[in-house]
Amino acid sequence: MKYPNAAKGINKIYIAEILSIMAAVLAIAMMILVASNSIDTGLSAEAATQALQSARIGTPFVVLGVLMMLLMLVSFFMNLTGIISASKDEAGFKRALWVLLAGIVFEIIASILQNSSPQAANWLKVPATLCNLVVMIFVLEGIATMADGLVRKDISDMCAKCRTYLLCVLILSAAAEVLTSLGVTGSAMQSTTGIAAHLLEIVAYVFYLRVLNKARLMQ
């Protein structure tokens, strides 16, 4: 095998993306719970907890939230170790690694500011989303380079189409998060916008997953 480390790494990235899709589905379920019970998304953590308990959805919301966080955590480490492994064979994955780490920094800062400054936290989620986009594009570039080296034009062409598609879909997702961060819409509209953003992300993940599936079997 010409790229043994990349083959192992791409397989891990593939599994990580499956877990990401599952986490996104749970996030949508949580948003639907909130929207269907007319709970204000701008409430503080304590007030939101009381509102969830009053609507008698506190327990399912917490269960879904814990499962989502576990999936996201496992997905992150799978993605990280996969990119590190693949970077030993192809430089494009090294660029993806640095952007992935930058995105995590934005996510951590946003989490820290969530209670004290929710508006700033929402704004920080925008570059985090864009970092996710760039990571995926760099991974696709790495796969395309390897595909060219293996004379697999079908896969390199697929990568090119996927990059264009991801760019469109995830920019729309980032735009949805910007609208939410501006806070100019009502609670129901914010929930709808958030659900739409996650649906767009799932579409992007599925398309990305198709390329990863082809690439991990590439010889």
C-alpha positions as CSV (number, residue, x, y, z in Angstrom):
1,M,0.0,0.0,0.0
2,K,1.4,3.4,-1.0
3,Y,-0.2,5.4,1.8
4,P,-0.5,3.1,4.8
5,N,-0.8,5.9,7.4
6,A,-3.3,7.8,5.4
7,A,-5.4,4.7,4.9
8,K,-5.7,4.2,8.6
9,G,-6.2,7.9,9.2
10,I,-9.0,8.3,6.7
11,N,-10.8,5.3,8.1
12,K,-10.8,7.0,11.5
13,I,-12.0,10.3,10.0
14,Y,-14.8,8.3,8.3
15,I,-15.9,6.9,11.6
16,A,-15.6,10.4,13.2
17,E,-17.9,11.8,10.6
18,I,-20.6,9.1,11.2
19,L,-20.5,10.1,14.9
20,S,-20.8,13.8,14.0
21,I,-23.9,13.1,12.0
22,M,-25.4,11.2,15.0
23,A,-24.5,14.2,17.3
24,A,-26.1,16.6,14.8
25,V,-29.3,14.6,14.7
26,L,-29.5,14.7,18.6
27,A,-28.8,18.5,18.5
28,I,-31.8,18.9,16.1
29,A,-34.0,16.8,18.5
30,M,-33.0,19.0,21.4
31,M,-33.9,22.2,19.4
32,I,-37.2,20.7,18.4
33,L,-38.0,20.0,22.1
34,V,-37.2,23.6,22.9
35,A,-39.1,25.1,20.0
36,S,-42.2,22.9,20.4
37,N,-42.4,24.0,24.1
38,S,-41.9,27.7,23.2
39,I,-38.9,28.0,25.5
40,D,-36.9,31.2,25.1
41,T,-33.4,30.4,23.7
42,G,-32.1,33.7,25.2
43,L,-32.7,32.6,28.8
44,S,-29.8,32.1,31.3
45,A,-28.7,28.6,32.2
46,E,-30.6,28.6,35.4
47,A,-33.8,30.1,33.9
48,A,-33.6,27.7,31.0
49,T,-33.3,24.7,33.4
50,Q,-36.4,25.9,35.2
51,A,-38.3,26.4,32.0
52,L,-37.4,22.8,30.8
53,Q,-38.5,21.4,34.1
54,S,-41.8,23.3,34.0
55,A,-42.4,21.9,30.5
56,R,-41.5,18.4,31.9
57,I,-38.8,17.9,29.3
58,G,-35.8,18.4,31.6
59,T,-34.8,14.7,31.8
60,P,-35.0,13.9,28.0
61,F,-33.2,17.2,27.2
62,V,-30.4,16.3,29.6
63,V,-30.1,12.7,28.3
64,L,-30.0,13.9,24.7
65,G,-27.5,16.6,25.7
66,V,-25.2,14.1,27.4
67,L,-25.3,11.6,24.5
68,M,-24.6,14.4,22.0
69,M,-21.6,15.6,24.0
70,L,-20.2,12.1,24.3
71,L,-20.6,11.6,20.5
72,M,-19.0,14.9,19.8
73,L,-16.1,14.2,22.2
74,V,-15.4,10.7,20.7
75,S,-15.8,12.1,17.2
76,F,-13.3,14.9,17.9
77,F,-10.6,12.5,19.1
78,M,-11.2,10.1,16.3
79,N,-10.9,12.9,13.8
80,L,-7.8,14.3,15.5
81,T,-6.0,11.0,15.6
82,G,-7.1,10.2,12.0
83,I,-5.7,13.5,10.7
84,I,-2.4,13.1,12.6
85,S,-2.0,9.6,11.2
86,A,-2.8,10.8,7.6
87,S,-0.5,13.8,7.9
88,K,2.5,11.4,8.0
89,D,1.8,10.5,4.3
90,E,0.3,13.7,2.9
91,A,1.1,17.4,3.8
92,G,-2.5,18.5,3.2
93,F,-3.6,16.8,6.3
94,K,-1.0,18.8,8.4
95,R,-2.8,22.0,7.3
96,A,-6.1,20.4,8.3
97,L,-4.6,19.6,11.7
98,W,-3.6,23.2,12.5
99,V,-7.1,24.5,11.5
100,L,-8.8,21.8,13.5
101,L,-6.8,23.0,16.6
102,A,-7.7,26.6,15.9
103,G,-11.4,25.7,15.7
104,I,-11.2,23.9,19.1
105,V,-9.7,27.1,20.6
106,F,-12.7,29.1,19.4
107,E,-15.1,26.4,20.7
108,I,-13.4,26.4,24.2
109,I,-13.5,30.2,24.5
110,A,-17.2,30.2,23.4
111,S,-18.0,27.6,26.1
112,I,-16.2,29.7,28.7
113,L,-18.2,32.8,27.7
114,Q,-21.5,31.1,27.3
115,N,-22.9,32.1,30.7
116,S,-21.2,35.5,31.2
117,S,-21.4,36.7,27.6
118,P,-23.7,34.6,25.5
119,Q,-23.6,37.1,22.6
120,A,-19.8,36.9,22.3
121,A,-20.1,33.1,22.6
122,N,-22.5,33.0,19.7
123,W,-20.2,35.1,17.6
124,L,-17.2,32.8,18.3
125,K,-19.2,29.9,16.9
126,V,-19.0,31.5,13.5
127,P,-15.2,31.1,13.0
128,A,-15.5,27.7,14.6
129,T,-17.9,26.7,11.9
130,L,-15.6,28.2,9.2
131,C,-12.6,26.3,10.7
132,N,-14.7,23.1,10.4
133,L,-15.2,23.9,6.7
134,V,-11.5,24.5,6.1
135,V,-10.5,21.3,7.8
136,M,-12.8,19.3,5.6
137,I,-11.5,21.1,2.5
138,F,-7.9,20.4,3.4
139,V,-8.7,16.8,4.1
140,L,-10.3,16.6,0.6
141,E,-7.2,18.2,-0.9
142,G,-5.0,15.6,0.8
143,I,-7.3,12.8,-0.5
144,A,-7.3,14.3,-4.1
145,T,-3.4,14.5,-4.1
146,M,-3.2,10.8,-3.1
147,A,-5.8,9.9,-5.6
148,D,-3.8,11.5,-8.3
149,G,-0.7,9.6,-7.2
150,L,-2.7,6.4,-7.5
151,V,-4.2,7.4,-10.8
152,R,-7.7,7.5,-9.3
153,K,-9.2,10.4,-11.3
154,D,-12.7,9.3,-10.3
155,I,-11.9,10.0,-6.6
156,S,-10.0,13.3,-7.3
157,D,-13.0,14.5,-9.4
158,M,-15.3,13.5,-6.6
159,C,-13.2,15.5,-4.1
160,A,-13.4,18.6,-6.3
161,K,-17.2,18.4,-6.5
162,C,-17.4,17.8,-2.8
163,R,-15.2,20.9,-2.0
164,T,-17.5,23.1,-4.0
165,Y,-20.6,21.6,-2.4
166,L,-19.2,21.9,1.1
167,L,-18.2,25.5,0.5
168,C,-21.8,26.4,-0.4
169,V,-23.5,24.4,2.3
170,L,-21.3,25.4,5.2
171,I,-21.2,29.1,4.3
172,L,-25.0,29.0,4.5
173,S,-24.6,27.2,7.8
174,A,-22.3,30.0,9.1
175,A,-24.7,32.6,7.8
176,A,-27.5,31.0,9.8
177,E,-25.3,31.2,12.9
178,V,-24.6,34.9,12.2
179,L,-28.3,35.6,12.1
180,T,-28.7,33.8,15.4
181,S,-25.8,35.8,16.9
182,L,-27.3,39.1,15.8
183,G,-30.3,38.4,18.1
184,V,-32.7,40.3,15.8
185,T,-35.1,37.4,15.5
186,G,-37.5,35.9,18.0
187,S,-37.0,32.8,20.0
188,A,-39.0,30.6,17.6
189,M,-37.1,32.0,14.6
190,Q,-33.7,31.4,16.3
191,S,-34.7,27.8,17.0
192,T,-35.8,27.4,13.4
193,T,-32.5,29.0,12.1
194,G,-30.5,26.7,14.3
195,I,-32.4,23.6,13.1
196,A,-31.8,24.7,9.5
197,A,-28.1,25.2,10.1
198,H,-27.8,21.7,11.6
199,L,-29.7,20.1,8.7
200,L,-27.4,21.8,6.3
201,E,-24.4,20.4,8.2
202,I,-25.9,16.9,8.0
203,V,-26.2,17.2,4.3
204,A,-22.6,18.3,4.0
205,Y,-21.4,15.5,6.3
206,V,-23.2,12.9,4.2
207,F,-21.6,14.1,1.0
208,Y,-18.2,14.3,2.7
209,L,-18.8,10.8,4.1
210,R,-19.2,9.4,0.5
211,V,-15.8,10.7,-0.4
212,L,-14.2,9.3,2.7
213,N,-15.8,5.9,2.2
214,K,-14.3,5.8,-1.4
215,A,-10.9,7.1,-0.2
216,R,-10.5,4.6,2.7
217,L,-10.8,1.7,0.2
218,M,-8.5,3.4,-2.3
219,Q,-5.5,1.3,-3.3
